[in-house]
Amino acid sequence: MFSTTLFKSYLNTKIIANKIFYYSSTLSTNNVVWDIIKNESKEGIVVIANNQTKGRGRGEKKWISKKNMDILCSFSMKQKFDISKMGLHALAIPIGIINGIKYFTDIPIKVKWPNDIYAKDKKIGGILIETKKIKNTIFF
């Protein structure tokens, strides 16, 4: 069973995980995080699930996950860069994820641009960055 308290205890951040929502199963963590943002207009929301039945990948691709085997999460942040530099999120987020994994493990890991995470030449994850304007604030 996932522990939100334990998860939060390992974070060293002022923004991410201000609010954590855990689901044993959901359609899509991305859809849930956007629904919460529409109601709360907050950044730092994290949605975690043990299973998702309609996960989304890049474009029209589906994200297939294995129940209780995968890390499924989405989080919200407000736009940090000037609108002309919005593409920097697509670089900064994967690098942050890779650095976080490297900090806690000895697994040789890399990003296959634009959004795949590889370990030992096998795809182990993906990153989907969506951007929406909600109540005059840009979130991703």
Contact map, one row per residue, 1 for C-alpha under 8 A:
11100000000000000000000000000000000000000000000000000000000000000000000000000000000000000000000000000000000000000000000000000000000000000000
11110000000000000000000000000000000000000000000000000000000000000000000000000000000000000000000000000000000000000000000000000000000000000000
11111110000000000000000000000000000000000000000000000000000000000000000000000000000000000000000000000000000000000000000000000000000000000000
01111111000000000001010000000000000000000000000000000000000000000000000000000000000000000000000000000000000000000000000000000000000000000000
00111111100000000000000000000000000000000000000000000000000000000000000000000000000000000000000000000000000000000000000000000000000000000000
00111111110000000000000000000000000000000000000000000000000000000000000000000000000000000000000000000000000000000000000000000000000000000000
00111111111000000000000000000000000000000000000000000000000000000000000000000000000000000000000000000000000000000000000000000000000000000000
00011111111000001000000000000000000000000000000000000000000000000000000000000000000000000000000000000000000000000000000000000000000000000000
00001111111000000000000000000000000000000000000000000000000000000000000000000000000000000000000000000000000000000000000000000000000000000000
00000111111100000000000000000000000000000000000000000000000000000000000000000000000000000000000000000000000000000000000000000000000000000000
00000011111110000000000000000000000000000000000000000000000000000000000000000000000000000000000000000000000000000000000000000000000000000000
00000000011111000000000000000000000000000000000000000000000000000000000000000000000000000000000000000000000000000000000000000000000000000000
00000000001111111000000000000000000000000000000000000000000000000000000000000000000000000000000000000000000000000000000000000000000000000000
00000000000111110100000000000000000000000000000000000000000000000000000000000000000000000000000000000000000000000000000000000000000000000000
00000000000011111100000000000000000000000011000000000000000000000000000000001000000000000000000000000000000000000000000000000000000000000000
00000000000011111100000000000000000000000011110000000000000000000000000000111000000000000000000000000000000000000000000000000000000000000000
00000001000010111111000000000000000000000001110000000000000000000000000000100000000000000000000000000000000000000000000000000000000000000000
00000000000001111111000000000000000000000011110000000000000000000000000000000000000000000000000000000000000000000000000000000000000000000000
00000000000000001111100000000000000000000001110000000000000000000000000000000000000000000000000000000000000000000000000000000000000000000000
00010000000000001111110000000000000000000000111100000000000000000000000000000000000000000000000000000000000000000000000000000000000000000000
00000000000000000011111000000000000000000000111100000000000000000000000000000000000000000000000000000000000000000000000000000000000000000000
00010000000000000001111100000000000000000000001110000000000000000000000000000000000000000000000000000000000000000000000000000000000000000000
00000000000000000000111111000000000000000000001111100000000000000000000000000000000000000000000000000000000000000000000000000000000000000000
00000000000000000000011111000000000000000000000011100000000000000000000000000000000000000000000000000000000000000000000000000000000000000000
00000000000000000000001111100000000000000000000011111000000000000000000000000000000000000000000000000000000000000000000000000000000000000000
00000000000000000000001111111000000000000000000010111000000000000000000000000000000000000000000000000000000000000000000000000000000000000000
00000000000000000000000011111010000000000000000000011110000000000000000000000000000000000000000000000000000000000000000000000000000000000000
00000000000000000000000001111111000000000000000000011111000000000000000000000000000000000000000000000000000000000000000000000000000000000000
00000000000000000000000001111111100000000000001110010010000000000000000111000000000000000000000000000000000000000000000000000000000000000000
00000000000000000000000000011111110000000000001000000011000000000000000011100000000000000000000000000000000000000000000000000000000000000000
00000000000000000000000000111111111000000000000000000000000000000000000000000000000000000000000000000000000000000000000000000000000000000000
00000000000000000000000000011111111100000000001000000000000000000000000000000000000000000000000000000000000000000000000000000000000000000000
00000000000000000000000000001111111110000000111000000000000000000000000001110000000000000000000000000000000000000000000000000000000000000000
00000000000000000000000000000111111111000000000000000000000000000000000000000000000000000000000000000000000000000000000000000000000000000000
00000000000000000000000000000011111111100000000000000000000000000000000000000000000000000000000000000000000000000000000000000000000000000000
00000000000000000000000000000001111111111000000000000000000000000000000000000000000000000000000000000000000000000000000000000000000000000000
00000000000000000000000000000000111111111110100000000000000000000000000000010000000000000000000000000000000000000000000000000000000001000000
00000000000000000000000000000000011111111000000000000000000000000000000000000000000000000000000000000000000000000000000000000000000001000000
00000000000000000000000000000000001111111000000000000000000000000000000000000000000000000000000000000000000000000000000000000000000000000000
00000000000000000000000000000000000111111100000000000000000000000000000000000000000000000000000000000000000000000000000000000000000000000000
00000000000000000000000000000000000111111110000000000000000000000000000000000000000000000000000000000000000000000000000000000000000001100000
00000000000000000000000000000000000010011111100000000000000000000000000000011000000000000000000000000000000000000000000000000000000000000000
00000000000000110100000000000000000010001111100000000000000000000000000000011100000000000000000000000000000000000000000000000000000000000010
00000000000000111110000000000000000000000111110000000000000000000000000000111000000000000000000000000000000000000000000000000000000000000000
00000000000000011111100000000000100010000111111000000000000000000000000000111000000000000000000000000000000000000000000000000000000000000000
00000000000000011111100000000000100000000001111100000000000000000000000011110000000000000000000000000000000000000000000000000000000000000000
00000000000000000001111000001101100000000000111110000000000000000000000011100000000000000000000000000000000000000000000000000000000000000000
00000000000000000001111000001000000000000000011111000000000000000000001111000000000000000000000000000000000000000000000000000000000000000000
00000000000000000000011111001000000000000000001111110000000000000000001110000000000000000000000000000000000000000000000000000000000000000000
00000000000000000000001110000000000000000000000111110000000000000011111100000000000000000000000000000000000000000000000000000000000000000000
00000000000000000000001111000000000000000000000011111000000000001111010100000000000000000000000000000000000000000000000000000000000000000000
00000000000000000000000011111000000000000000000011111110000000001010000100000000000000000000000000000000000000000000000000000000000000000000
00000000000000000000000011110000000000000000000000111110000000011000000000000000000000000000000000000000000000000000000000000000000000000000
00000000000000000000000000110000000000000000000000011111000001110000000000000000000000000000000000000000000000000000000000000000000000000000
00000000000000000000000000111100000000000000000000011111100001111000000000000000000000000000000000000000000000000000000000000000000000000000
00000000000000000000000000010100000000000000000000000111110111100000000000000000000000000000000000000000000000000000000000000000000000000000
00000000000000000000000000000000000000000000000000000011111111100000000000000000000000000000000000000000000000000000000000000101000000000000
00000000000000000000000000000000000000000000000000000001111111000000000000000000000000000000000000000000000000000000000000000001000000000000
00000000000000000000000000000000000000000000000000000000111110000000000000000000000000000000000000000000000000000000000000000000000000000000
00000000000000000000000000000000000000000000000000000001111111000000000000000000000000000000000000000000000000000000000000000000000000000000
00000000000000000000000000000000000000000000000000000001111111100000000000000000000000000000000000000000000000000000000000000000000000000000
00000000000000000000000000000000000000000000000000000111110111110000000000000000000000000000000000000000000000000000000000000000000000000000
00000000000000000000000000000000000000000000000000000111100011111000000000000000000000000000000000000000000000000000000000000000000000000000
00000000000000000000000000000000000000000000000000001110000001111100000000000000000000000000000000000000000000000000000000000000000000000000
00000000000000000000000000000000000000000000000000111010000000111110110000000000000000000000000000000000000000000000000000000000000000000000
00000000000000000000000000000000000000000000000000100000000000011111110000000000000000000000000000000000000000000000000000000000000000000000
00000000000000000000000000000000000000000000000001110000000000001111110000000000000000000000000000000000000000000000000000000000000000000000
00000000000000000000000000000000000000000000000001100000000000000111110000000000000000000000000000000000000000000000000000000000000000000000
00000000000000000000000000000000000000000000000001000000000000001111111000000000000000000000000000000000000000000000000000000000000000000000
00000000000000000000000000000000000000000000000001100000000000001111111100000000000000000000000000000000000000000000000000000000000000000000
00000000000000000000000000000000000000000000000111000000000000000000111110000000000000000000000000000000000000000000000000000000000000000000
00000000000000000000000000001000000000000000000111110000000000000000011111000000000000000000000000000000000000000000000000000000000000000000
00000000000000000000000000001100000000000000011110000000000000000000001111100000000000000000000000000000000000000000000000000000000000000000
00000000000000000000000000001100100000000000011100000000000000000000000111110000000000000000000000000000000000000000000000000000000000000000
00000000000000011000000000000100100000000001111000000000000000000000000011111000000000000000000000000000000000000000000000000000000000000000
00000000000000010000000000000000100010000111110000000000000000000000000001111100000000000000000000000000000000000000000000000000000000000011
00000000000000110000000000000000000000000111100000000000000000000000000000111110000000000000000000000000000000000000000000000000000000000011
00000000000000000000000000000000000000000010000000000000000000000000000000011111000000000000000000000000000000000000000000000000000000001111
00000000000000000000000000000000000000000000000000000000000000000000000000001111110001000000000000000000000000000000000000000000000000001111
00000000000000000000000000000000000000000000000000000000000000000000000000000111110000000000000000000000000000000000000000000000000000000000
00000000000000000000000000000000000000000000000000000000000000000000000000000011111111010000000000000000000000000000000000000000000000000000
00000000000000000000000000000000000000000000000000000000000000000000000000000011111111000000000000000000000000000000000000000000000000000000
00000000000000000000000000000000000000000000000000000000000000000000000000000000111111000000000000000000000000000000000000000000000000000000
00000000000000000000000000000000000000000000000000000000000000000000000000000000111111000000000000000000000000000000000000000000000000000000
00000000000000000000000000000000000000000000000000000000000000000000000000000000111111110000000000000000000000000000000000000000000000000000
00000000000000000000000000000000000000000000000000000000000000000000000000000010111111111000000000000000000000000000000000000000000000000000
00000000000000000000000000000000000000000000000000000000000000000000000000000000000011111110000000000000000000000000000000000000000000000000
00000000000000000000000000000000000000000000000000000000000000000000000000000000100011111111000000000000000000000000000000000000000000000000
00000000000000000000000000000000000000000000000000000000000000000000000000000000000001111111100000000000000000000000000000000000000000000000
00000000000000000000000000000000000000000000000000000000000000000000000000000000000000111111110000000000000000000100000000000000100000000000
00000000000000000000000000000000000000000000000000000000000000000000000000000000000000111111111000000000000000000000000000000000000000000000
00000000000000000000000000000000000000000000000000000000000000000000000000000000000000011111111100000000000000000000000000000000000000000000
00000000000000000000000000000000000000000000000000000000000000000000000000000000000000001111111110000000000000000000000000000000000000000000
00000000000000000000000000000000000000000000000000000000000000000000000000000000000000000111111111000000000000100010000000000010000000000000
00000000000000000000000000000000000000000000000000000000000000000000000000000000000000000011111111100000000000100000000000000000000000000000
00000000000000000000000000000000000000000000000000000000000000000000000000000000000000000001111111110000000000000000000000000000000000000000
00000000000000000000000000000000000000000000000000000000000000000000000000000000000000000000111111111000000000000000000000000000000000000000
00000000000000000000000000000000000000000000000000000000000000000000000000000000000000000000011111111100000011100000100000000000000000000000
00000000000000000000000000000000000000000000000000000000000000000000000000000000000000000000001111111110000000000000000000000000000000000000
00000000000000000000000000000000000000000000000000000000000000000000000000000000000000000000000111111111000000000000000000000000000000000000
00000000000000000000000000000000000000000000000000000000000000000000000000000000000000000000000011111111101010000000000000000000000000000000
00000000000000000000000000000000000000000000000000000000000000000000000000000000000000000000000001111111111110000000000000000000000000000000
00000000000000000000000000000000000000000000000000000000000000000000000000000000000000000000000000111111110000000000000000000000000000000000
00000000000000000000000000000000000000000000000000000000000000000000000000000000000000000000000000011111110000000000000000000000000000000000
00000000000000000000000000000000000000000000000000000000000000000000000000000000000000000000000000001111111000000000000000000000000000000000
00000000000000000000000000000000000000000000000000000000000000000000000000000000000000000000000000000111111100000000000000000000000000000000
00000000000000000000000000000000000000000000000000000000000000000000000000000000000000000000000000001100111110000000001000000000000000000000
00000000000000000000000000000000000000000000000000000000000000000000000000000000000000000000000000000100011111000000001100000000000000000000
00000000000000000000000000000000000000000000000000000000000000000000000000000000000000000000000001001100001111100000111100000000000000000000
00000000000000000000000000000000000000000000000000000000000000000000000000000000000000000000000001000000000111110000111000000000000000000000
00000000000000000000000000000000000000000000000000000000000000000000000000000000000000000000011001000000000011111111110000000000000000000000
00000000000000000000000000000000000000000000000000000000000000000000000000000000000000000000000000000000000001111111110000000000000000000000
00000000000000000000000000000000000000000000000000000000000000000000000000000000000000000000000000000000000000111111000000000000000000000000
00000000000000000000000000000000000000000000000000000000000000000000000000000000000000000100000000000000000000111111000000000000000000000000
00000000000000000000000000000000000000000000000000000000000000000000000000000000000000000000010000000000000000111111100000000111000000000000
00000000000000000000000000000000000000000000000000000000000000000000000000000000000000000000000000000000000000111111110000111110000000000000
00000000000000000000000000000000000000000000000000000000000000000000000000000000000000000000000001000000000011110011111000111110000000000000
00000000000000000000000000000000000000000000000000000000000000000000000000000000000000000000000000000000000011110001111111111000000000000000
00000000000000000000000000000000000000000000000000000000000000000000000000000000000000000000000000000000001111000000111111110000000000000000
00000000000000000000000000000000000000000000000000000000000000000000000000000000000000000000000000000000000110000000011111000000000000000000
00000000000000000000000000000000000000000000000000000000000000000000000000000000000000000000000000000000000000000000011111100000000000000000
00000000000000000000000000000000000000000000000000000000000000000000000000000000000000000000000000000000000000000000011111110000000000000000
00000000000000000000000000000000000000000000000000000000000000000000000000000000000000000000000000000000000000000001111011111000000000000000
00000000000000000000000000000000000000000000000000000000000000000000000000000000000000000000000000000000000000000001111001111100000000000000
00000000000000000000000000000000000000000000000000000000000000000000000000000000000000000000000000000000000000000001110000111110000000000000
00000000000000000000000000000000000000000000000000000000100000000000000000000000000000000000000000000000000000000011100000011111000000000000
00000000000000000000000000000000000000000000000000000000000000000000000000000000000000000000010000000000000000000011100000001111100000000000
00000000000000000000000000000000000000000000000000000000110000000000000000000000000000000000000000000000000000000010000000000111110000000000
00000000000000000000000000000000000000000000000000000000000000000000000000000000000000000100000000000000000000000000000000000011111000000001
00000000000000000000000000000000000000000000000000000000000000000000000000000000000000000000000000000000000000000000000000000001111100000001
00000000000000000000000000000000000000000000000000000000000000000000000000000000000000000000000000000000000000000000000000000000111110000111
00000000000000000000000000000000000000000000000000000000000000000000000000000000000000000000000000000000000000000000000000000000011111000111
00000000000000000000000000000000000000000000000000000000000000000000000000000000000000000000000000000000000000000000000000000000001111111110
00000000000000000000000000000000000011001000000000000000000000000000000000000000000000000000000000000000000000000000000000000000000111111110
00000000000000000000000000000000000000001000000000000000000000000000000000000000000000000000000000000000000000000000000000000000000011111000
00000000000000000000000000000000000000000000000000000000000000000000000000000000000000000000000000000000000000000000000000000000000011111100
00000000000000000000000000000000000000000000000000000000000000000000000000000110000000000000000000000000000000000000000000000000000011111110
00000000000000000000000000000000000000000000000000000000000000000000000000000110000000000000000000000000000000000000000000000000001111011111
00000000000000000000000000000000000000000010000000000000000000000000000000011110000000000000000000000000000000000000000000000000001111001111
00000000000000000000000000000000000000000000000000000000000000000000000000011110000000000000000000000000000000000000000000000000111100000111
